[in-house]
Amino acid sequence: MTPTYFRRALTTTVLAAVFAGFAGTAALAQEKEPREAVVTVFGEGHAQVAPDMAILSFSVVKDAKTAREALDANNKAVAAVLNALKAGGIAERDLQTSGFAVNPQYQYPDNNDGGNRPAVLTGYQVANSLTIKVRDLAKLGEIIDQAVTLGVNQGGSIQFTNDKPEATIIEARKEAVADAVAKARVLAEAAGVALGRIVEISENSSRPEPLPMMRTMAKEYAADAVPIATGENSYNVTVNVTFAITQ
């Protein structure tokens, strides 16, 4: 190896040591630098609004000796329900098949005498489930009544919601932040310090929940329509806000 090579190697080693020393000094200085004092609070906001849409879920179930007979009977009933819903103003986009099943039906004989009698196939059952969005709540009771008349005979859940809840959620967000600020001020005053800038803010959740106290819609229903109470939806927002503390 030439002397020039040794000089270059020595220079590289010395520079590496110098940079390592600088890096170590910077890291040590950073570790000794005091952390910023902060306070983190939880805020919660609620905003209520009357629902403007309902989502229905129910099924048409038919039994017959054969799967073909059960399917034919079910198809006829479901077609009648769908046609009636469309005639009542429900758009195609608001109608959806959410489940379909064909199940054999068995009769299980008593085996009190210790015998081992096999189950007897008695027929078949076909179930077709529908999910419907009803955007005109004034028609909801009439729609349910007509659907049952035409063949719906199982299930039945209603979820009241809002098509565009953004404005209500914004109000809940504002209330949640205001709640967090009020809590932080109380904590700072009790501790004898002052609040500084907001260091971090995060939203945890935003979802509609039906209020336990329901109110009946101010609508006139036909005598044979299902009575409906729509209540209100409560949109809840929670936030975590971190403030710097100044002395």
C-alpha positions in Angstrom: 0.0 0.0 0.0 1.2 3.5 -0.8 1.8 6.3 1.7 -1.0 8.3 0.0 -3.5 5.5 0.7 -2.5 5.5 4.5 -2.9 9.3 4.6 -6.4 9.1 3.1 -7.4 6.3 5.4 -6.2 8.3 8.5 -8.0 11.4 7.4 -11.3 9.5 6.9 -11.0 8.0 10.4 -10.3 11.3 12.0 -13.3 13.0 10.3 -15.6 10.2 11.2 -14.6 10.5 14.9 -15.2 14.3 14.8 -18.6 13.9 13.3 -19.5 11.2 15.8 -18.4 13.5 18.6 -20.7 16.3 17.2 -23.6 13.9 16.9 -23.2 12.6 20.4 -23.0 16.2 21.8 -26.2 17.2 19.9 -28.0 14.1 21.2 -26.9 14.8 24.8 -28.1 18.4 24.5 -31.4 17.3 23.1 -31.9 14.9 26.0 -31.2 17.6 28.5 -33.6 20.1 26.9 -36.7 20.2 29.1 -40.0 19.0 27.6 -42.8 21.5 27.1 -45.4 21.4 29.8 -48.8 20.5 28.5 -52.3 19.7 29.6 -54.6 17.3 27.7 -58.4 17.4 28.1 -61.3 15.4 26.7 -64.3 17.3 25.2 -67.7 16.0 24.1 -70.4 17.6 21.9 -73.9 16.6 21.0 -76.3 17.9 18.3 -79.8 16.7 17.6 -81.8 16.6 14.5 -85.0 15.0 13.3 -84.4 12.1 10.9 -85.3 12.5 7.3 -84.8 8.9 6.2 -85.6 5.3 7.4 -83.9 2.1 6.5 -86.2 -1.0 6.7 -85.1 -4.6 6.8 -87.6 -7.5 6.5 -88.0 -10.8 4.8 -90.5 -12.9 2.9 -90.5 -16.5 4.0 -92.4 -19.3 2.3 -92.7 -23.0 3.0 -93.7 -25.8 0.6 -93.2 -29.5 0.0 -90.5 -29.0 -2.5 -87.8 -26.3 -2.9 -89.3 -25.4 -6.3 -92.7 -24.8 -4.9 -91.3 -22.7 -2.0 -89.2 -20.7 -4.4 -92.1 -20.0 -6.7 -94.3 -18.9 -3.9 -91.6 -16.7 -2.5 -90.8 -15.1 -5.9 -94.5 -14.2 -6.4 -94.7 -12.6 -3.0 -91.4 -10.7 -3.3 -92.3 -9.4 -6.8 -95.7 -8.1 -5.4 -93.9 -6.3 -2.6 -91.3 -4.8 -4.9 -93.9 -3.6 -7.4 -95.9 -2.0 -4.6 -92.9 -0.3 -3.2 -92.0 1.1 -6.6 -95.5 2.2 -7.2 -95.4 4.0 -3.8 -92.5 6.1 -4.9 -89.5 4.0 -3.7 -86.7 4.4 -6.3 -84.7 1.5 -7.7 -81.5 2.7 -5.9 -83.3 2.4 -2.6 -84.3 -1.3 -3.0 -81.7 -4.0 -2.3 -81.8 -7.7 -1.8 -79.8 -8.3 1.4 -80.2 -12.0 1.9 -81.5 -15.2 0.2 -81.6 -18.8 1.6 -83.2 -22.2 0.8 -83.3 -24.5 3.8 -84.7 -28.0 4.2 -87.2 -28.5 7.0 -87.1 -31.6 9.2 -89.4 -33.2 11.7 -87.6 -34.9 14.6 -89.5 -37.8 16.0 -89.6 -38.6 19.7 -87.1 -41.2 20.8 -88.5 -41.8 24.3 -88.3 -45.6 23.9 -84.5 -45.4 23.2 -84.9 -45.8 19.5 -82.7 -44.0 17.0 -85.2 -42.7 14.5 -83.8 -40.4 11.8 -85.2 -37.0 11.1 -87.9 -36.8 8.4 -87.7 -34.3 5.6 -91.0 -32.4 5.6 -90.4 -29.7 3.0 -88.3 -26.6 2.2 -88.3 -23.0 3.2 -87.2 -20.1 1.1 -86.3 -16.7 2.6 -85.7 -13.5 0.7 -84.6 -10.4 2.7 -85.0 -6.8 1.5 -83.5 -3.6 2.6 -85.4 -0.4 1.7 -84.6 3.2 2.1 -87.7 5.3 2.7 -87.0 9.0 2.1 -90.5 10.2 2.7 -91.2 9.4 6.3 -94.8 10.4 6.0 -95.3 7.2 4.0 -93.4 4.9 6.3 -96.3 3.4 8.2 -98.3 2.9 5.0 -95.3 1.2 3.3 -94.8 -1.3 6.2 -98.5 -2.1 6.4 -98.7 -2.8 2.6 -95.5 -4.9 2.6 -96.9 -7.1 5.3 -100.2 -7.4 3.5 -98.4 -8.5 0.3 -96.2 -11.2 1.9 -93.5 -9.8 4.3 -93.7 -12.2 7.3 -90.4 -12.2 9.1 -87.9 -9.8 10.7 -88.5 -6.1 10.6 -86.0 -3.5 11.8 -86.1 0.2 11.3 -83.1 2.5 11.5 -83.8 6.2 11.4 -81.0 8.3 9.9 -80.2 11.5 8.0 -79.3 11.7 4.3 -76.9 14.7 4.9 -76.0 15.1 8.5 -72.8 17.2 7.9 -74.2 20.4 9.3 -75.4 18.7 12.5 -72.0 17.0 13.0 -70.3 20.4 12.6 -72.4 21.7 15.5 -71.4 18.7 17.6 -67.7 19.3 16.8 -67.9 23.0 17.8 -69.6 22.0 21.1 -66.9 19.3 21.7 -64.0 21.8 21.2 -65.7 24.4 23.4 -66.2 21.8 26.1 -62.5 20.9 25.9 -61.4 24.5 26.1 -63.6 25.2 29.1 -62.2 22.2 31.0 -58.6 23.2 30.2 -59.2 26.7 31.5 -60.6 25.3 34.8 -57.6 23.0 35.2 -55.1 25.7 34.4 -56.7 28.1 36.8 -56.8 25.5 39.6 -53.1 24.8 39.0 -52.1 28.5 38.9 -50.8 28.4 35.3 -51.8 29.9 32.0 -52.9 28.1 28.8 -50.8 28.6 25.8 -51.2 27.5 22.2 -53.0 24.3 21.1 -50.3 21.6 20.6 -52.6 18.9 19.2 -56.3 18.2 18.6 -57.9 15.0 17.5 -61.4 13.7 16.9 -62.4 10.3 18.3 -65.8 9.6 17.0 -68.9 10.9 15.3 -72.0 8.8 15.0 -75.8 9.1 15.2 -77.6 7.6 18.1 -81.4 7.6 18.5 -82.5 9.5 21.6 -84.3 7.4 24.3 -87.2 10.0 24.4 -89.2 9.6 21.2 -91.6 12.1 19.7 -94.4 11.2 17.3 -94.4 12.7 13.9 -96.9 15.5 13.5 -98.6 13.7 10.6 -102.0 12.3 9.9 -101.9 8.6 9.2 -104.5 6.4 7.5 -106.5 4.3 9.9 -104.9 1.1 8.7 -101.3 2.4 8.6 -98.7 1.3 11.1 -98.1 4.2 13.7 -94.5 5.4 13.6 -92.5 7.5 16.1 -89.4 9.0 14.5 -87.8 10.7 17.5 -84.5 12.5 17.0 -81.0 11.5 16.1 -78.2 12.6 18.4 -74.8 13.0 16.7 -72.0 12.7 19.2 -68.4 13.9 18.8 -65.5 13.6 21.2 -62.1 15.3 20.9 -58.8 15.3 22.7 -57.1 18.7 22.9 -53.6 19.3 24.2 -52.6 22.8 25.3 -49.2 24.1 26.1 -48.8 25.6 29.6 -47.1 28.9 30.2 -46.0 30.1 33.6 
